[in-house]
Amino acid sequence: MKDPYEVLGVPRSATDDEIKAAYRKLARKYHPDKYTDNPLSDLAQEKMQEINEAYDAIVKERRTGGSSSGSYTGGQSNYGGGSTGSAGSSRYADVRRLLAANRYMDAETLLDGVPSAGRDAEWYYLKGLVLYRKGWLDDAYNHVQRACQMDPYNSEYRNQLNRMSGSRGYTTAAGSDNGMCDCCCSLLAADCLCSLCCR
Amino acid sequence: MFGYVRILKEELTFSQYEDYRGIYCSLCRRTGKRYGHVARLLLSYDMTFVAALRLALNDQPVVFCKGRCPYNPFAKRQCCQESAVLDTVADMSLLLCYGQLQDTVTDARGPKQWGAWLLTKWLKKARRLAGERLPELAATVEECLAAQAACESGMAVSPDAAADATARMTAAMMAALSADDRERRILERLGYCLGRWIYFMDAADDLEKDVKANAFNPFLQSEREPDFAALRLRAEQTLCASLNECISAYDLLDIRRFDGILRNILQKGCVAGQLLVTHPERKVRETNERSV
């Protein structure tokens, strides 16, 4: 296993606060929300896990024997299954499975096989996801928008549209150190602090 | 390439700027060594970004030494010592820029066309050599340029489809920077979105010119009297989306050095260029106001 200090990019002499800050910064960088439906989301999850483990290891080491874990554990459970969540009831269960396995070209072939008369909101949504993974960001946005128009009360489509419209402007959190939303920030901070005081 | 992927000088530290110039000089030197002095003319800021990225992913440390530039012998410049790692980037640069030149020969008119034609003739041998060194990329570039030409002469397509060829070409080039599978995946995504961004920047920049010349432009779709403000707004959204994707991909890379420079380029330099192109009425670069 890699040296946890190296993973967080801090020297061994760093104070607890510095480590916390470094961890928080990285957690923001690799946050699963940033990579929802991204073809690289698995890599982001790996990174998240790596820094979680490193942070846990350091906290544990510094407490000498303390076992509670303080890291942010949103990764796998909350986000990984997102795209397969409603697969059971879906007409397009196979397409969703292919998307979850990152085989978006196969998913596109399946979707394109649906005659244009039978294309419903979900079809447009999934096609939008395929296009997004291909990097056709404009068409992806238009397709998801269409899905939202056809089924305005579907929160899955709506959330995706919100994410996409967010990245079409200058004020997104992507990569910048200061642009992140305050809500997430304070939650993360609270989470980290919690772990340090209540054993 | 087009030179849109550049630094925002005001926001770099002195040492970062020196490093950046050093990378530029190294790439220029290698290009000269491999393909002769004329090939140096093809060097662009876009390829300097690629070179910086290549060095940033290098496992061995990068050492700079002082050297003199034959074109500017009074200024001592930094140059990276084992610049042989940049050989591949020099090959890539030549392949892509030559493709671009061919494009200019068919599209442009007047002195620009003659200049490009002369350069293509002059660099024919260099192009063949680069093709032998990177046969896969050479094949991809040729295929993409053909696809591009077909797309631009055919019926109207969506901007995404129009940008696909350039984006795939850039993706193939970026992926060739690393041998590691994980890095290749990230670089491919980064390259695809950056290629798109460059293509759309060029398209947005040429909007008015293309309307006058009745030439192909991905943002112009059969309007009689185009509304430039609306078209630019649309271009801006696509540009932002592409750049944000680039940065998300970049965040996943294990960058060993030059992170400040590379982030300056992606988050500041590109954004400044983008604002300039999508809001031509402003004419001034606004730097601190917005960042991606």
HADDOCK unambig.tbl for C-alpha pairs under 7 A between the chains (distance, minus, plus):
assign (segid A and resid 29 and name CA) (segid B and resid 251 and name CA) 6.75 0.50 0.50
assign (segid A and resid 40 and name CA) (segid B and resid 186 and name CA) 6.98 0.50 0.50
assign (segid A and resid 44 and name CA) (segid B and resid 252 and name CA) 6.52 0.50 0.50
assign (segid A and resid 135 and name CA) (segid B and resid 192 and name CA) 6.96 0.50 0.50
assign (segid A and resid 135 and name CA) (segid B and resid 193 and name CA) 6.54 0.50 0.50
assign (segid A and resid 136 and name CA) (segid B and resid 160 and name CA) 5.26 0.50 0.50
assign (segid A and resid 137 and name CA) (segid B and resid 241 and name CA) 6.89 0.50 0.50
assign (segid A and resid 138 and name CA) (segid B and resid 160 and name CA) 6.30 0.50 0.50
assign (segid A and resid 138 and name CA) (segid B and resid 238 and name CA) 6.21 0.50 0.50
assign (segid A and resid 139 and name CA) (segid B and resid 160 and name CA) 6.62 0.50 0.50
assign (segid A and resid 167 and name CA) (segid B and resid 240 and name CA) 6.64 0.50 0.50
assign (segid A and resid 167 and name CA) (segid B and resid 241 and name CA) 5.12 0.50 0.50
assign (segid A and resid 167 and name CA) (segid B and resid 244 and name CA) 6.30 0.50 0.50
assign (segid A and resid 168 and name CA) (segid B and resid 237 and name CA) 4.59 0.50 0.50
assign (segid A and resid 168 and name CA) (segid B and resid 238 and name CA) 6.39 0.50 0.50
assign (segid A and resid 168 and name CA) (segid B and resid 240 and name CA) 5.03 0.50 0.50
assign (segid A and resid 168 and name CA) (segid B and resid 241 and name CA) 4.54 0.50 0.50
assign (segid A and resid 169 and name CA) (segid B and resid 237 and name CA) 6.09 0.50 0.50
assign (segid A and resid 169 and name CA) (segid B and resid 240 and name CA) 5.69 0.50 0.50
assign (segid A and resid 170 and name CA) (segid B and resid 240 and name CA) 6.67 0.50 0.50
assign (segid A and resid 170 and name CA) (segid B and resid 290 and name CA) 6.46 0.50 0.50
assign (segid A and resid 170 and name CA) (segid B and resid 291 and name CA) 6.16 0.50 0.50
assign (segid A and resid 170 and name CA) (segid B and resid 292 and name CA) 4.98 0.50 0.50
assign (segid A and resid 171 and name CA) (segid B and resid 292 and name CA) 6.34 0.50 0.50
assign (segid A and resid 172 and name CA) (segid B and resid 292 and name CA) 6.55 0.50 0.50
assign (segid A and resid 174 and name CA) (segid B and resid 244 and name CA) 6.11 0.50 0.50
assign (segid A and resid 174 and name CA) (segid B and resid 247 and name CA) 6.60 0.50 0.50
assign (segid A and resid 174 and name CA) (segid B and resid 248 and name CA) 6.12 0.50 0.50
assign (segid A and resid 174 and name CA) (segid B and resid 292 and name CA) 6.92 0.50 0.50
assign (segid A and resid 175 and name CA) (segid B and resid 247 and name CA) 5.99 0.50 0.50
assign (segid A and resid 175 and name CA) (segid B and resid 248 and name CA) 6.38 0.50 0.50
assign (segid A and resid 175 and name CA) (segid B and resid 251 and name CA) 6.59 0.50 0.50
assign (segid A and resid 176 and name CA) (segid B and resid 292 and name CA) 6.92 0.50 0.50
